[in-house]
Amino acid sequence: MNPFEIQLHYPLGEQLPTPGATLEVAPGVRWIRMGLPFALDHINLWLLRDTLDGREGWTVVDCCVSRDEAKAQWEQVFATQLQGLPVLRVIVTHMHPDHIGLAHWLCERWSTPAHPCRLWISATDYYTARINSRGDISFGGEDAARFFASHGLTDPASLDQVRARGGYYANMVPAVPDHFHRLLDGGALEIGGRTWRCIAGYGHAPEHMALHCEALNVLIAGDMVLPRISTNVSVHAVEPEADPLSAFLASIDRLRVLPPDTLVLPSHGKPFVSLHLRIDQLHAHHRDRLEEVLAACTQRPGSAADMLPVLFKRALDLHQTTFAMGEAVAHLHALWHAGKLRRQRDAAGVWRFEPSA
Ligand SMILES: [Zn+2]
């Protein structure tokens, strides 16, 4: 356990739902845990007891990536955990593959001619997912390779691999439902007779929606607040001047109005209480990283690639390197947008950052 994690309180202890089963974490709120084929090896999904259009059933929150193992585990959940009731709708917190991958399959699986099982998601993430599922714009391909090269990733083998990954998103999200129901910041959803409010968050996905239920004192946090790891905050090729880190930190600050004893249901890791402490920890984490980046750029003008050993004190494989590059640019851009660094292209066309004063 890292020193941050040890300070958090996990009310369920070491309990985890077994594959294909669920664990009740609050009245009418059930936890599903599915494996992922990445270094981040699992995702948490949620089943909420619900009534919609007069029908009894369940609302699903998040879906897992599209692959046979996940479909099989869902079928097990349907057969044993739903008390014979249908899935009524699918809420997706954001457009990343582990969250939206199987939304298409789930909605199709549970739609009837009289009752469509609808995807509920922010409009920004819906359209981003649809565009990405038809040909990647942000995780791989020529544009991503050019973007990484402009930030100092010059090794030809790595760039070739980035180019070859044009279909990365579409592989895990082969389709997105043709229709959706829009989630808006501050909007209220009636789920199982209780009100859940949408809280938009920026910096991790285009327009992430967390869900808060005051009556249950529960926050479905998605990826905005995770207990063990810090949320990935990256600049992507499609929005090359973005400052997602400042947006992310401002977004988690909006969660400070929630009660200190809120039960936080994160997409990765275990449910925890101590939301305010975790927000403080995340601020401290990024403040330290920003100081290290500023110090490195003060010694000599640095590119994002130069920041990898500063930010990540371990060897990275290609998949991790591309995530790490996005994060390194995000830290540089936070300092750049704050006026602490300025940037200039060097003779090789690489962005280098140095103190502005
Ligand atoms: Zn995510």
Boltz pocket constraint, residues with backbone or C-beta under 6 A from the ligand:
constraints:
  - pocket:
      binder: B
      contacts: [[A, 94], [A, 96], [A, 204], [A, 205], [A, 223]]
      max_distance: 6.0
